């Protein structure tokens, strides 16, 4: 189980580097975010919104 707020704040401050994806154990997507700057910022923004509306504890 992953904590929503840890993932949210990782995404907020380090989302363009894909750190929140590594936290969710989605390594390949984390590497893609790392090399593309959070998919040019669009993926980062979408992930931030999605993480905000997830339940407190969730399965990645």
Secondary structure, 3 states (H helix, E strand, C coil): CEEHHHHHHHHHHHHHHCHHHHHCCCHHHHHHHHHHHHHHCHHHHHHHHHHHCCCCEECC
